[in-house]
Amino acid sequence: MTQQGNPFACLKVVGYMGLLCSFSGCLINHHLETVGDIKAENDEGSSQQHQSFTDHIKYNYKVCKNAFKEKIFYMALLFFTIEGFTVPNFFEFVYYYATNEAKMTQE
C-alpha cells in the first residue's frame, strides 16, 4: 500500500488503528482480570487493590520513578533516546518521506 499507493493515507490508517486500540484498551472492564491485581500500600499504610485506570497509571509512575533513581536505568534510556535520533531506521514512514518525498539526501 505504501509503495504503489499513497503513503500519507497508509500512515493515517495505521495512526487511527493505534488510537482505536489505545481507546479500546482504556474501556476494558477491570473486573475481567482479577488474578494478579496490584496491591500497594497507600499513605496510611493499609493495603488496597487498584481497580481503576488512573490508579494503575499512578502506581506505574511511582515504580518508574523509583527505578530511574538507579543510574543504569536512566543511562539506558538516554542511550536509546540518542540512538533513536541519530541512527536511521529504514523501515519507518518518516525515512521514506524524508528521502523520497522531501528529497533529503542520506549524506
N, C-alpha and C positions, 0 to 999 in steps of 0.2 A: 504494500500500500504506500510506503514512503518512497520507493524508487520510481514507480511509474505514475503515482498519483500525486496528491497534494500533501506535502509533509506537515504543513500547518494544521490541516484538518485531522491528520492522524494524531498529532500532538494534543489537539483539543479533545479528541475521543479518549485518549489514554488519560488525560487530566481529569475529564469528567468521570471516568470509571474509578479513578483513585479517590475522588471526592465522594462518590457514591459508596465505595467500600468503607471509607472513614465514617461517613454519616451512619451507615447501617451498623457499624461496629459500636457506635455510641448508643444506639437504640436497643441493644441486646438486653434482654431481661436478666437481671442479676440473680434471679432465683434458679436459673438454668444450671449454674455451676456452683455447687455448694461444697464440693471436695476441694480442699486446699485453699480455703478462704484465708486471706491475710489477717493475721492477728498482730496488733501493735498496741503498745501502751500509750494512752493519751496523757495529757499533762497531769492528771490526778493520780496516775499510776495504775489505774484499772485497765483490764484487757477488754478490747472491744473488737467486733468484726466489722471490717469495712464493707459496706454494701452499696455505696453509690460511686458513680464515675468520678466525681470530684474528690472523694476520699482516696480512691486509688491513685489519682494524679498527685495529691498531696503526699501520700506515702512514697510513691516512686521518686518524687522530687527530693524528699528527705534522704532516701537511700542514695541517690546520685550525688547529692550534696556531700554526704559523708564519704562516699567513695572517692570523690575528687579532692579530698583533703590529702590523699596519698599522691606522691609525685608520679608514680608510674601510670596512673590513670590520666592525669591531665597532660602528661608528656605524650602519651599515645594519641590522645585526642588532638593535640597540637600537630603531631606528625601527620595524621590522616587529613587534617584540615589543610595543611600546607601542600601535601601531596595532591589533594583534590583540586587545588587551584593551579598547580604547576604541571602536573602530568596529564597530557591529553588522553581522553578516553574515546576511542574511535567508534564506540557503539552508541553514542548519545546523539540525540537530535541536535543539540547545541553545536556539536562539532560539525555535523553535516551542514547546518545552517551557516556557520561561520566560514566554512571553506567553499561551499558551492553557491549559496545564495548571496552572502555578503561579500564574496570574493576576497576573503582574507587569505594570506599565504601561510604556509606552515613554518616559515623562517622566523 
